[in-house]
Amino acid sequence: MDHDGLSFDVHLSGPARGPVAVLLHGFPVDSRCWDEVIPRLHESGLRTVAIDQRGYSPGARPDAVDDYALDKLTGDVLAVLGHLNIAYSMVVGHDWGGIVAWHLAAKNPDRFTSLVAISTGHPSAARDALTAGDQRDKSSYIKWFVQPDAEEKLTADGGSVLREFGLTDDEIASLLEPGALTGGLNWYRANFTGDIATKLACPPVEIPTTMVWSDQDPVLGRTQAELSGRYAYGDYRYSVIDGVDHWAPQKAPAAVASEIALRSSMF
């Protein structure tokens, strides 16, 4: 699908007449993070749209850092849905995809029927957690993600740092493609430098919302997850997956799919 001079890889599957769930991945794995979740959603009657987002689709890797600003990222999703003639859907996001999902849900309540955020709390809750919890320490890695030599550090020794993060060899191989890792890192460079509070500012969400957090997550802590309920004004559910780290869609696909299906019943 073409948009903004870029070409996006979009994976549409599932029951032809089922309610639609848009699936947004995070850093640094593309839409394949949903591979074990998607079949379970189809069994629940949902149709899925999994997007390889800006920086991850080979045809959508612009050079300028500003091209990865949050309004560009949300605009991409809306353009995909428009191209597919999907007027209403639920939106599901993990990690960075969660930030995009919170913004889409908050700013477009007429387009989205419900939200499931996985790992990533509401941006305002994350802001609160920087002073009220341990999120500042957990987020310290961002300081070197925005540096010019981040690609070199992450790919050194065959991607040993990425492997420590929990990535598979296949996932690392994808990031070694021209421009792939830079595209993912540019999400941080565009949105986590300068006036971060203004760039990430997000209104409260008024549509039905589920926050899913896994209790072994080393980078997104409990406080930012728990405080998200303050910024969800509609029907709200908070769910904790025990014994799972940050990679909930890959490590706990059944639990993640269950929460998405449960929220879809609110249509």
C-alpha positions in Angstrom: 0.0 0.0 0.0 1.4 3.4 -1.0 1.1 6.5 1.2 3.2 9.7 1.7 5.5 8.5 -1.1 6.2 5.3 0.8 5.1 1.7 0.2 3.9 -0.3 3.2 3.6 -4.1 3.7 0.2 -4.8 5.1 -1.0 -8.3 6.1 -4.8 -8.7 5.9 -6.3 -12.0 7.0 -9.0 -13.8 8.8 -12.8 -14.1 8.5 -14.0 -11.8 5.7 -16.9 -10.4 7.7 -15.3 -10.4 11.1 -14.7 -7.3 13.2 -11.2 -5.8 12.4 -8.3 -5.7 14.8 -5.4 -3.5 13.6 -2.1 -4.9 15.1 0.8 -2.5 15.6 4.3 -3.8 16.5 7.0 -2.1 18.4 10.8 -1.9 18.3 12.7 -3.7 16.9 10.5 -6.6 15.6 8.1 -6.0 12.7 4.6 -7.5 12.4 5.9 -11.0 12.7 5.7 -10.5 16.5 2.0 -11.3 16.0 2.5 -14.6 14.2 1.3 -16.7 17.1 -1.4 -14.3 18.1 -3.1 -13.9 14.7 -4.4 -17.5 14.3 -6.0 -17.3 17.7 -7.8 -14.1 16.8 -9.1 -15.6 13.7 -10.5 -18.5 15.7 -12.3 -15.8 17.8 -13.9 -14.4 14.6 -11.6 -11.4 14.2 -10.2 -10.2 11.0 -6.6 -8.8 11.4 -4.6 -6.1 9.8 -0.9 -6.3 10.7 1.2 -3.4 9.4 4.9 -3.3 8.9 5.2 0.3 10.0 7.4 3.1 8.9 11.0 2.1 9.0 10.1 -1.6 9.0 8.5 -2.0 5.5 11.5 -2.0 3.1 9.7 0.5 0.9 8.9 2.9 3.8 12.3 3.9 5.2 12.7 7.6 4.7 16.1 9.1 5.6 15.0 12.2 7.6 14.6 11.7 11.3 11.6 14.1 11.3 9.8 11.7 9.0 9.3 9.4 12.0 7.5 12.0 14.2 4.4 10.6 15.9 1.9 12.4 13.7 3.5 10.6 10.7 3.3 7.2 12.5 -0.4 7.7 13.3 -1.1 9.0 9.9 0.3 5.9 8.3 -2.2 3.7 10.2 -5.2 5.9 9.3 -4.1 5.9 5.6 -3.9 2.1 5.6 -7.4 1.8 7.0 -8.6 4.3 4.5 -7.0 2.4 1.6 -8.7 -0.8 2.9 -12.1 1.0 3.3 -12.2 0.1 7.0 -14.3 2.7 8.7 -14.1 1.1 12.2 -11.7 -1.2 14.0 -10.2 -2.0 17.3 -6.5 -1.0 17.6 -3.9 -3.2 19.4 -0.3 -2.1 20.0 2.8 -3.4 21.7 5.8 -1.4 22.8 6.1 1.6 20.4 3.0 0.3 18.6 1.3 0.9 22.0 2.2 4.5 22.0 0.8 4.9 18.4 -2.3 3.0 19.5 -3.0 5.2 22.5 -2.7 8.3 20.3 -5.0 6.8 17.6 -7.6 5.9 20.2 -7.5 9.2 22.0 -7.6 11.4 18.9 -9.9 9.3 16.7 -12.7 7.9 18.9 -15.0 7.9 15.9 -12.6 5.5 14.0 -11.7 3.0 16.7 -14.2 0.9 18.7 -11.7 -0.2 21.4 -8.0 -0.3 22.4 -5.7 -3.0 23.7 -2.3 -1.6 24.8 0.3 -4.3 25.6 3.3 -3.3 27.8 3.1 0.4 27.0 1.0 2.5 29.3 -0.7 5.8 28.4 1.9 8.4 27.6 0.8 10.5 30.5 1.1 7.5 32.8 4.6 6.9 31.6 5.4 10.6 32.3 4.0 10.2 35.9 6.0 7.0 36.4 9.3 8.8 35.7 8.9 10.6 39.0 6.6 8.2 40.9 8.3 4.9 40.2 11.2 3.1 38.7 10.5 4.0 35.1 13.4 6.5 34.8 15.9 3.8 35.4 14.1 1.3 33.2 14.1 3.8 30.3 17.8 4.7 30.6 18.6 2.7 27.4 16.8 5.3 25.4 19.7 7.7 25.9 22.0 5.6 23.8 19.3 4.6 21.3 19.2 8.2 20.1 22.9 8.5 19.7 24.4 8.5 16.1 26.4 5.3 16.8 23.5 3.3 18.2 23.3 1.1 15.0 27.0 0.2 15.4 26.6 -0.7 19.0 23.5 -2.8 18.5 25.0 -4.8 15.5 28.4 -5.3 17.0 29.5 -9.0 17.4 26.8 -10.2 15.1 24.1 -8.4 17.1 25.0 -9.8 20.5 23.2 -6.9 22.3 20.1 -7.5 20.3 20.3 -11.2 21.2 20.6 -10.3 24.8 17.3 -8.3 24.4 15.7 -11.6 23.4 15.7 -11.3 19.6 16.0 -14.4 17.4 18.6 -14.9 14.7 15.9 -14.3 12.0 14.8 -11.1 13.7 18.3 -9.9 13.9 18.9 -10.7 10.2 16.0 -8.5 9.2 17.4 -5.6 11.1 20.7 -6.0 9.2 18.9 -5.2 6.0 19.8 -1.7 4.6 18.1 1.0 6.6 16.1 -1.3 8.8 17.7 -0.7 12.1 18.1 3.0 11.4 14.4 3.2 10.6 13.4 1.7 13.9 15.8 3.8 15.9 14.6 7.0 14.2 11.3 6.5 16.1 13.3 7.3 19.2 15.4 10.1 17.6 12.3 11.8 16.3 10.2 11.6 19.5 12.5 11.2 22.5 14.7 14.3 21.9 13.9 18.0 22.4 10.5 18.8 23.9 9.5 15.2 24.6 6.5 16.1 26.8 5.0 18.1 24.0 5.8 15.5 21.3 4.2 12.6 23.2 1.4 14.5 24.9 -1.8 12.5 24.5 -5.4 13.2 25.6 -7.3 10.7 27.7 -8.9 7.8 25.9 -12.7 7.5 26.0 -13.3 4.3 24.1 -13.2 0.9 25.8 -9.6 0.1 26.8 -7.6 -2.9 28.0 -4.0 -2.4 29.4 -2.0 -5.7 29.4 1.3 -5.8 31.3 3.7 -8.6 32.0 5.3 -8.7 35.4 8.9 -9.5 34.2 9.1 -6.6 31.8 12.6 -5.0 32.3 11.9 -1.8 30.4 8.3 -0.9 31.0 7.5 -1.0 34.7 4.4 -1.7 36.8 3.8 2.0 37.7 3.3 3.2 34.2 0.9 0.3 33.5 -1.1 0.8 36.7 -1.4 4.5 36.3 -2.8 4.2 32.8 -6.3 3.7 34.3 -6.3 7.4 35.2 -6.3 8.3 31.5 -8.9 5.8 30.3 -12.4 7.3 30.8 -14.4 4.5 29.2 -14.8 0.9 30.2 -11.3 -0.2 31.4 -9.6 -3.4 32.2 -6.1 -4.0 33.6 -4.6 -7.4 33.1 -1.2 -8.8 34.3 0.5 -11.7 32.6 2.7 -13.5 35.2 6.2 -14.7 34.5 6.6 -13.1 31.1 9.1 -10.5 30.0 8.7 -7.6 27.6 7.9 -9.8 24.6 4.4 -10.7 25.5 3.0 -11.3 22.0 5.7 -13.8 21.3 6.1 -15.4 24.8 2.4 -15.4 25.8 0.4 -15.4 22.6 -2.6 -17.2 24.1 -3.0 -14.7 26.9 -2.5 -11.8 24.6 -5.0 -13.1 22.1 -7.5 -13.8 24.9 -7.4 -10.2 26.1 -7.9 -8.9 22.6 -10.8 -11.3 21.9 -12.4 -10.3 25.3 -12.1 -6.6 24.4 -13.5 -7.3 20.9 -16.7 -8.5 22.5 -17.4 -4.9 23.4 -18.2 -4.1 19.8 
